[in-house]
Amino acid sequence: TETYGAKLVWDFAPDWSLTAEHRSTQNARQYLQPALYANAAGDYTATVTRYNNLFKGEQSQLMANGEIETGFIRHELTAGISLSKVSDAYSAPLYQKAVLGSGNLADPVMFDQPAGLNVLGFSTPTDEYNLNRRREVFASDTLHIGDSFDVVMGVRHGRIKNEINGYETSEPTPSVAAVFRPVPWLSTYASYVEALEEGSIAGGNYANAGQVFAPFVSKQVEVGAKAVRGDWSAELAVFRLERALTYV
């Protein structure tokens, strides 16, 4: 794994700043997977699959932060834009799957790795099977009402475009939260958050290997409390999370 990043913060006015950042990452993986396919009697065929993966990601973000006061309410404002690109590739020309032999679960057989399997290096040529581009604009306002009550309101509008599978989806996702401190050392809160998430990718052993599923919106509701006193702290939270499910 190689990751590079840079961040620049400009305090252009009292209580106001502009942040620009970029990150680039590359992850290479050598994949070697043995597998057993057994029937009800325990008879099995042993196989081994070998290939390389190469994952690349680029993300840039420009964000402004500032504070203003309206009467007795202090606002912390944030607004920005985020751009990202993620690609997945594998060594399709050198994808290898070999049968090692057969046996039974009651009397297992040991198999040697077949000599015909290539040793794949990280520089192995790869074919791209997934390319997602994502653009998000976002804004939020944290309202401090006195010393004991905070309200957070925000919205993101995301667009995901897949260059390989040809889908494009955009969706606004809101978030809202409230924090109440009945005493200085105890905070209680409730929140609701939505997020636009990329769909999962079918694994290499399935009939639809490499298929990229459409994006979905996840939702989470949470209530909780946090206490901090001297040299101890305690937290309690209850939440409900809804996400898309992929299964075999």
For each residue, the residues with C-beta under 8 A, 3 or more apart:
1: 25 26 27 28
2: 25 26 27
3: 23 24 25 26
4: 23 24 25
5: 21 22 23 24
6: 21 22
7: 19 20 21
8: 19 20 21
9: 17 18 19
10: 17 18 19 20
11: 16 17
12: 16 17 18
13: 16 66
14:
15: 66 67 68
16: 11 12 13 64 65 66 67
17: 9 10 11 12 64 65 66
18: 9 10 12 62 63 64 65
19: 7 8 9 10 61 62 63 64 65 80
20: 7 8 10 60 61 62
21: 5 6 7 8 60 61
22: 5 6 58 59 60 61
23: 3 4 5 57 58 59
24: 3 4 5 57 58
25: 1 2 3 4 55 56 57
26: 1 2 3 54 55 56 57
27: 1 2 53 54 55 56
28: 1 52 53 54 55 122
29: 52 53 54 55
30: 52 120 122
31: 49 50 51 52 53 90 204
32: 48 49 50
33: 48 49 50 204 205
34: 46 47 48 100
35: 46 47 48 49 205
36: 44 45 46
37: 44 45 47
38: 42 43 44 105
39: 42 43 44
40:
41: 104
42: 38 39 104 105 106
43: 38 39 102 103 104
44: 36 37 38 39 102 103 104 105
45: 36 37 99 101 102
46: 34 35 36 99 100 101 102 103 109 111
47: 34 35 37 97 98 99 100
48: 32 33 34 35 97 98 100 113 114 117
49: 31 32 33 35 95 96 97 204 205
50: 31 32 33 95 96 97 117 118 120
51: 31 90 91 92 94 95 96 120 204
52: 28 29 30 31 90 91 94 120 121 122 124 126
53: 27 28 29 31 88 89 90 126
54: 26 27 28 29 88 89 90 122 126
55: 25 26 27 28 29 86 87 88 89
56: 25 26 27 85 86 87 89
57: 23 24 25 26 84 85 86 87
58: 22 23 24 84 85 86
59: 22 23 82 83 84 85
60: 20 21 22 82 83 84
61: 19 20 21 22 80 81 82 83
62: 18 19 20 80 81
63: 18 19 78 79 80 81
64: 16 17 18 19 77 78 79 80
65: 16 17 18 19 76 77 78
66: 13 15 16 17 76 77
67: 15 16 74 75 76 77
68: 15 74 75 77
69: 73 74 75
70: 73 75
71:
72: 145 146
73: 69 70 143 144 145
74: 67 68 69 143 144
75: 67 68 69 70 141 142 143 144
76: 65 66 67 141 142 144
77: 64 65 66 67 68 139 140 141
78: 63 64 65 138 139 140 141 154
79: 63 64 138 139 140
80: 19 61 62 63 64 137 138 139
81: 61 62 63 135 136 137 138
82: 59 60 61 134 135 136 137 138
83: 59 60 61 133 134 135
84: 57 58 59 60 133 134 135
85: 56 57 58 59 131 132 133 134
86: 55 56 57 58 130 131 132 134 198
87: 55 56 57 128 130 131 132
88: 53 54 55 128 129 130 131 201
89: 53 54 55 56 126 127 128 129
90: 31 51 52 53 54 95 126 127 129 204
91: 51 52 94 95 120 124 125 126 127
92: 51 95 126 127 129
93: 125 127
94: 51 52 91 118 120 124 125
95: 49 50 51 90 91 92
96: 49 50 51 116 117 118
97: 47 48 49 50
98: 47 48 114 116 117
99: 45 46 47
100: 34 46 47 48 111 112 113 114
101: 45 46 109 111
102: 43 44 45 46 109
103: 43 44 46 107 108 109
104: 41 42 43 44 107 108
105: 38 42 44 108
106: 42
107: 103 104
108: 103 104 105
109: 46 101 102 103
110:
111: 46 100 101
112: 100
113: 48 100 117
114: 48 98 100 117
115:
116: 96 98
117: 48 50 96 98 113 114
118: 50 94 96
119:
120: 30 50 51 52 91 94 124
121: 52 124
122: 28 30 52 54
123:
124: 52 91 94 120 121
125: 91 93 94
126: 52 53 54 89 90 91 92
127: 89 90 91 92 93
128: 87 88 89 131 164
129: 88 89 90 92 164 210 212
130: 86 87 88 162 164 165 201 210 212
131: 85 86 87 88 128 162 163 164
132: 85 86 87 160 161 162 163 198 212
133: 83 84 85 160 161 162 163
134: 82 83 84 85 86 158 159 160 161 198
135: 81 82 83 84 158 159
136: 81 82 156 157 158 159 196
137: 80 81 82 156 157
138: 78 79 80 81 82 154 155 156 157
139: 77 78 79 80 154 155
140: 77 78 79 152 153 154 155 175
141: 75 76 77 78 152 153 154
142: 75 76 150 151 152
143: 73 74 75 150 151 152 153
144: 73 74 75 76 149 150
145: 72 73 149 150 151
146: 72 149
147: 181 184
148: 180 181 182
149: 144 145 146 178 179 180 181
150: 142 143 144 145 178 179
151: 142 143 145 176 177 178 179
152: 140 141 142 143 175 176 177 178 179 191
153: 140 141 143 174 175 176
154: 78 138 139 140 141 174 175 176
155: 138 139 140 172 173 174 175
156: 136 137 138 172 173 175 195 196
157: 136 137 138 170 171 172 173
158: 134 135 136 170 171 172 173 196
159: 134 135 136 168 169 170
160: 132 133 134 168 169 170 196 198 215
161: 132 133 134 167 168 169
162: 130 131 132 133 165 166 167 168 212
163: 131 132 133 166
164: 128 129 130 131 212
165: 130 162 211 212
166: 162 163
167: 161 162 214 215
168: 159 160 161 162
169: 159 160 161 196 214 215
170: 157 158 159 160
171: 157 158 196 215 217
172: 155 156 157 158
173: 155 156 157 158 193 194 195 196 217
174: 153 154 155 192 194
175: 140 152 153 154 155 156 191 192 193 194
176: 151 152 153 154 191 192
177: 151 152 189 190 191 192 193
178: 149 150 151 152 189 190 191
179: 149 150 151 152 187 188 189
180: 148 149 187 188 189
181: 147 148 149 184 186 187 188
182: 148 186 188
183: 186
184: 147 181
185: 227 228 229
186: 181 182 183 225 226 227
187: 179 180 181 225 226 227
188: 179 180 181 182 223 224 225
189: 177 178 179 180 222 223 224 225 226
190: 177 178 222 223
191: 152 175 176 177 178 220 221 222 223
192: 174 175 176 177 219 220 221 222
193: 173 175 177 219 220 222
194: 173 174 175 217 218 219 220
195: 156 173 217 218 220
196: 136 156 158 160 169 171 173 215 216 217
197: 215 216 217 218 243 244
198: 86 132 134 160 215
199: 212 213 214 215 216 244 246
200: 212 213 246
201: 88 130 210 211 212 213
202: 206 208 209 210 211 213 246
203: 206 209
204: 31 33 49 51 90 209 210
205: 33 35 49 209
206: 202 203 209 248
207:
208: 202 211
209: 202 203 204 205 206
210: 129 130 201 202 204
211: 165 201 202 208
212: 129 130 132 162 164 165 199 200 201
213: 199 200 201 202 244 246
214: 167 169 199
215: 160 167 169 171 196 197 198 199
216: 196 197 199 243 244
217: 171 173 194 195 196 197
218: 194 195 197 241 242 243 244
219: 192 193 194 241 242
220: 191 192 193 194 195 239 240 241 242
221: 191 192 239 240
222: 189 190 191 192 193 237 238 239 240
223: 188 189 190 191 237 238 239
224: 188 189 235 236 237 238 239
225: 186 187 188 189 235 236 237
226: 186 187 189 233 234 235 236
227: 185 186 187 233 234 235
228: 185 233
229: 185 232 233
230:
231:
232: 229
233: 226 227 228 229
234: 226 227
235: 224 225 226 227
236: 224 225 226
237: 222 223 224 225
238: 222 223 224
239: 220 221 222 223 224
240: 220 221 222
241: 218 219 220
242: 218 219 220
243: 197 216 218
244: 197 199 213 216 218
245:
246: 199 200 202 213
247:
248: 206
